[in-house]
Amino acid sequence: MNNMNAIIKGISVGMSVGTACFMLVNSANKKKRSIKRHTGKMLKAAGSVLDDITSSVK
C-alpha cells in the first residue's frame, strides 16, 4: 500500500511540474509573437507617417 501511495505522489508531482513547464514555455512563445506583431504594426505606421510627410512636402 505504501508503494502505491509513493507512485501516486510521484505521478502527481511529475504532472504538476510538467504542466508548469508547459505553461512557462507557451507564455514565452506568445510574448515573442506579440513583440513581432507589435513591431510589424509599428513599422507599418512609421511608413505611413513618412509617406504622409513626403506627400505633404511635395
Summary of the structure (lengths in Angstrom):
residues: 58
radius of gyration: 25.2
end to end distance: 85.9
largest distance: 85.9
contacts: 109
relative contact order: 0.06
helix: 97%
strand: 0%
